[in-house]
Amino acid sequence: MSLLSDKLSPGESTADDGKCKPYACGEDIPAPRISPDYTRFFQFAIFFTVMHVVALILLTVPKGLPGAYGIAAVYLLGAVVGLLILFRK
């Protein structure tokens, strides 16, 4: 499919013919450099990772073990403290 569409294209594309430039209503303006800020994204990514691991651990606690609920509670408390540290201002 790629080779077929390459054969159907009208010719070689260069940077001067405008195919790689942003559309600006006929004006010749330089392309802006975008530098996204991912600091908030990483906080939410770590939040969802921690929450998924906590859900996995808590939902797989065996019923018959005597100390399993205590270990799960300590794990949950540690996750809450970690999330509070993550989102402190």
Buried (B, 14 or more C-beta within 10 A) or exposed (E): EEEEEEEEEEEEEEEEEEEEEEEEEEEEEEEEEEEEEEEEEEEEEBBEEBEEEBEEBBEEEEEEEEEEEEEBEEBEEEBEEBBEEEEEE
